[in-house]
């Protein structure tokens, strides 16, 4: 899907289903841009593990572009 592979500038939220962490990372990394990303989880260890695998310029945990 274009909206998932391209980074849309504007107030847009895309929600995608996945079955495993590995699949989530694969989906997150399936872009030519990788400017920024966010991981939302109650598990801090999981968040750190996943953001270490995401190829993005910046990656937030439980927020996106904080003020």
C-alpha positions as CSV (number, residue, x, y, z in Angstrom):
1,X,0.0,0.0,0.0
2,X,1.3,3.4,-0.9
3,X,0.4,5.0,2.4
4,X,2.4,2.4,4.2
5,X,5.5,2.5,2.0
6,X,5.7,6.3,1.5
7,X,6.0,8.9,4.3
8,X,2.9,11.1,4.0
9,X,3.4,14.6,5.4
10,X,0.4,15.7,7.4
11,X,-1.8,14.6,10.3
12,X,-2.0,11.0,9.1
13,X,-2.0,7.8,11.2
14,X,-1.6,4.4,9.5
15,X,-2.5,1.3,11.5
16,X,-1.4,-2.1,10.2
17,X,-1.9,-5.6,11.6
18,X,1.1,-7.9,12.1
19,X,1.6,-11.2,13.8
20,X,5.2,-11.1,15.1
21,X,7.8,-8.5,16.1
22,X,9.8,-9.7,13.1
23,X,6.9,-9.0,10.7
24,X,6.4,-5.5,12.3
25,X,10.1,-4.6,11.8
26,X,9.9,-5.9,8.2
27,X,6.9,-3.7,7.5
28,X,8.5,-0.7,9.2
29,X,11.7,-1.1,7.2
30,X,9.9,-1.6,3.8
31,X,10.3,2.0,2.7
32,X,12.9,4.1,0.7
33,X,12.6,7.0,3.2
34,X,12.8,6.0,6.9
35,X,12.7,9.5,8.3
36,X,11.0,8.7,11.5
37,X,8.9,6.0,13.3
38,X,7.3,5.2,16.6
39,X,6.8,2.1,18.6
40,X,3.8,1.9,21.0
41,X,4.0,-0.8,23.7
42,X,3.7,-1.2,27.5
43,X,6.9,-3.4,27.4
44,X,10.0,-1.2,27.5
45,X,12.4,-4.1,26.8
46,X,10.4,-4.9,23.7
47,X,10.3,-1.3,22.6
48,X,14.1,-1.0,22.8
49,X,14.6,-4.3,21.0
50,X,12.3,-3.2,18.1
51,X,13.6,0.3,17.7
52,X,17.1,-1.1,17.5
53,X,16.0,-3.0,14.4
54,X,14.1,-0.2,12.7
55,X,16.0,1.7,10.1
56,X,14.8,5.3,10.6
57,X,16.4,8.6,11.3
58,X,14.6,8.9,14.6
59,X,12.3,6.5,16.4
60,X,10.1,7.4,19.4
61,X,8.6,5.1,22.1
62,X,5.0,5.6,23.0
63,X,4.8,9.0,21.3
64,X,5.4,10.7,18.0
65,X,7.1,14.0,17.5
66,X,6.9,15.3,21.1
67,X,6.7,19.0,21.6
